[in-house]
């Protein structure tokens, strides 16, 4: 695996930390900027919306740029908005920086996915994808808790400064390493198709199905992850002091799942998707039944984190395989699918809680979302066979869905 891909993973780690770190900083931000906690919570929603809109828009706007230039521009914008966020005294300014930071993050991740998969052999997209997604899972394990601890010790502004500083070495590393890596694999920027041709690739039925599956699985993941703290306290009976450990355990499972999925998803993705999807569904059901047991909670938090990201990362790799006609915008499709799931899942979980179904209800919602993905995959495969197409595993192991 080229070293430059790990550099891109470092930048994704910083951006993932920024995306999720506000969960531990919202009360302090609200108090200092004289807004309500619910208003401060809009900072998280603004970032999610910016990610969904920004992935395709930023990828299209940067399509004519060399990939290194696009990566560097997005990194500079990302760093600058965090510096502005660290010094502002106005909530509106901070809200704008979150939107701009999300746009830069979405653009960077979309281009980084296209760049990383262009650096490796055509049958190694899954491993390259797992390195970048590993940066997000490591952000959940280390970056977010560290940002929360830093915010508690030195104030929330220190967390923003830290994210900007972490991005600085990634900037210089991209500056000096990405160009040579891309040129070495014979993937020059001038050979990439234009925007219209790449956008037409979105009409592929297989690509649309895989995008839907990725969104559903990711929605299930973040539906429960978002409400994990009240779940383990109110249902599991653990004290609030255990919440960081449970969140870190979920992150460790996620990192393990991304690592394992990345190694298996290229050659035989169906061996990850079918057993993993079924196990994921069963796991959410077991978690629902055993959520009042601390021991079961610890085990299932890790297992479900691993299964969620093993299946999810495999689906993202399948998006990139399906979007071969859109080597630049394929990453934006994958990024948008991830973030649609990250926005929709918590919304469904919140509706279930608001309906009086309790803090156990997001687990049922997660199970239903995974069940919907399995039904969707089954229907798509049945239609695929009715059209007389060859079986995916025998025709090409990377066209599994």
Buried (B, 14 or more C-beta within 10 A) or exposed (E): BBEBBBBBBBBBBBBBBBBBBBBBBBEBBBEBBEBEEEBBBBBBBBBBBBBBBBBBBBBBBBBEBBBBBBBBBBBEBBBBBBBBBBEBEEBEBBBBBBBBBBBBBBBBBBBBBBBBBBBBEEEBBBBBBBBBBBBBBBBBBBBBBBBBEBBBEEBBBBBBBBBBEBBEEBBEBBBEBBBEBBEEEEBEBEEBBEBEEBBEBBEBEBBBBBBBBBBBBBBBBBBBBBBBBBBBBBBBEBEEEBBBBBBBBBBBBBBBBBBBBBBBBBEEBBBBBBEBBEBBBEBBBBBBEBBEBBEBBBBBBBBBBBBBBBBBBBBBBBBBBBBBBBBBBBBBBBBBBBBBBBBBBBBBBBEBBEEEBBBBBBBBBBBBBBBBBBEBBEEBBEEBEEEEEEEBBEEEBBBBB
